[in-house]
Amino acid sequence: MKERRWADVAIAVEFAESDIPRDLAITDPALYRSLRDAITRFYLRGGGALNLEKLRHLANQAS
């Protein structure tokens, strides 16, 4: 965010909102656990307060 890479931030928010497919817990438990931990940290650090539509708008203005 400090670098104003809005498109990248928007992708991270979209990824966190879409969540991790539960099938991954069976096929690759370590990856599933790692991704779940990353999404949890994202939300604990305030990522849930980010507005995806506004980020997309900022990304379009920057390009």
C-alpha positions in Angstrom: 0.0 0.0 0.0 2.9 2.4 0.7 4.0 1.9 -2.9 0.4 2.5 -4.1 0.3 -0.8 -6.1 -3.5 -0.8 -5.9 -4.0 -3.6 -8.4 -1.9 -5.9 -6.3 -3.7 -4.9 -3.1 -7.0 -5.5 -4.8 -5.9 -9.0 -5.9 -4.9 -9.8 -2.3 -8.3 -8.6 -1.0 -10.2 -10.6 -3.7 -8.1 -13.7 -2.8 -8.9 -13.4 0.9 -12.6 -12.8 0.3 -12.9 -15.8 -2.0 -11.3 -18.0 0.7 -9.4 -21.3 0.2 -11.2 -24.3 -1.4 -11.8 -26.9 1.3 -10.8 -29.7 -1.2 -7.2 -28.4 -0.8 -7.3 -29.5 2.9 -7.5 -33.1 1.6 -5.1 -32.9 -1.4 -2.4 -30.7 0.2 -3.0 -30.1 3.9 0.3 -28.2 4.4 -0.6 -25.7 1.7 -4.1 -25.3 3.0 -2.9 -24.6 6.5 -0.4 -22.1 5.2 -2.9 -20.2 3.1 -5.5 -20.3 6.0 -2.9 -18.8 8.3 -2.0 -16.1 5.8 -5.6 -15.1 5.4 -6.2 -15.1 9.1 -3.2 -12.7 9.5 -4.5 -10.6 6.7 -7.8 -10.1 8.5 -6.2 -9.6 11.9 -4.1 -6.8 10.5 -7.1 -5.0 9.2 -7.4 -6.4 5.7 -11.1 -6.9 6.1 -11.6 -3.1 6.2 -10.3 -2.6 2.7 -13.0 -1.8 0.1 -12.4 -3.9 -3.0 -14.4 -1.7 -5.4 -12.4 1.4 -4.2 -9.1 -0.4 -4.7 -10.1 -1.4 -8.3 -11.1 2.2 -9.0 -7.7 3.4 -7.7 -5.9 0.8 -9.8 -7.8 1.9 -12.9 -6.9 5.6 -12.3 -3.2 4.7 -11.8 -2.9 2.8 -15.1 
